[in-house]
Amino acid sequence: MAGIDSGLHLNAAHRRQWQNSIEGAPVSTFVTADFNTGNRGGIGLNMMADAAGLIKRTHLALSYAYHMPLSATRNQVLHFGLSMSFDFQRINLDKVDGDLNDPTLLAYNARDNYFGGDFGMAYTDDHWTIQSSLPNIRAMFTGVNRGINGGTLVYSAAAYKLKMEGAVSTIEPKVAYRAIRGYDDIIDAGVNVSFLDNLANVMAVYHTSKSVTAGIGVNIKKTAVIQLMYTTQTGGIKSYVDGSYEIGATINLFN
């Protein structure tokens, strides 16, 4: 949620298959930044580069969020967010094994870039985080949709943070629901446990696509955060390829 607290937050992540990667396996890189603008507002920038098979996709989004306090004593806040985005999709002709003058290939790369938008809402307090988002709301009103199978249609999640004393700082169970274009819906259920005043954390999530994500993280002087995660392959193809790993980093400035 852009600008949910003070300061500038920079995030980057990279995801790919671990070993025995098949040719054309997905590789994704993410970069985001958000800043609190004051007056309960925040702005954010999201950039994603993804390559899978012959298709290369770049997603750029600019976001604005408004954080409306509901109670000063319980830190109850209602959050609204809106993003404007551009999607660029192209076929990598350097990897095509065929006729590069094929009209279908040329027509795909000649398509106009796609403009879209996303909307999200969230509620937070000292314990609860409840959120929901609608990616690509433009398609709901215009009927024009260039989304591909595998894209998220609806995302909703709820988490409850238990504050502890001692070596364990917090325990936060979380459940999420994802409606996926062209596939069965997915439910994620997991828990994140923080230690030593949030100096380190471990997490695990089970996905109903028959895969599991596990990760560890470390918080360096509350300025830099490094996360490592591994996701096992989904049930149908785990006999053929390994799962994927993701490494992410966050830098918090001007807090």
Secondary structure by P-SEA (a helix, b strand, c coil): cccccccbbbbbbbbbbccccccccbbbbbbbbbbbccccbbbbbbbbbbbcccbbbbbbbbbbbbbbbccccccbbbbbbbbbbbbbbbbcccccccccccaaaaaaaacccccccccccccccccbbbbcccccccccccccccccccccccccbbbbbbbbcccccbbbbbbbbbbcccccbbbbbbbbbbccccccccbbbbbcccbbbbbbbbbccccbbbbbbbbcccccccccbbbbbbbbbbbbccc
